Amino acid sequence: MTARRLHIGGQIRTTGWEVIDANPGPYVDHVGDAGDLERFETGTFTEVYASHVLEHFDYKDELLATLKEWHRVLAPGGMLHVSVPDMDTLARLFVDRQRLNPDERYLVMRMIFGGHIDQYDYHLVGLNEEFLRGYLVAAGFAQAARVPEFGIWDDTSTAQIKGVPISLNMSALKSRD
């Protein structure tokens, strides 16, 4: 059986990866809500990747439910690769008036609250390593570790402002038991 891999919110077609996105496009295999993967059976994917998607879910009810859903569709021993805007880094950059001019600080503000380019581009939570790790553990993931980059795509997981990486990248394992 061929391993299946899911790219949530992907913007390009890549061999070996299926893309699910809220908006249809030539690269999208599945149009739908990233928090509702019921179309996929439990244990369908060996890898799930999502860059700058989780911040679009409400921290009170949706975020944990979404991570549990991503955990469900992963096969035992499967890996989640997730990237979010790093609230700690963005907060430091935003208040650093010596380093950033007003236009650059405005860009940081957009990274915090979303670009507001469509109905989905609003951020509902700010995550740092401590918070994201807590949500991952609560969703059932094991061995969540921060990584500098995933080396899969050149996307928002590698974004920088004035040479400062602004994404928090973590890989989390679904245990085999």
BELJO-V814467 format. One record per run of one state. SS is the DSSP state (a for helix, b for strand, c for the rest). FROM is the first residue (numbers start at 1). TO is the last residue. Records with the same first field share a line. If there is no record, write none. Layout:
# BELJO-V814467
SS = FROM-TO  FROM-TO
This chain:
# BELJO-V814467
c = 1-4  9-17  22-29  32-44  52-53  57-61  96-101  114-126  128-128  139-141  147-155  159-159  162-163  166-166  174-177
b = 5-8  18-21  30-31  45-51  74-86  127-127  142-146  160-161  164-165  167-173
a = 54-56  62-73  87-95  102-113  129-138  156-158
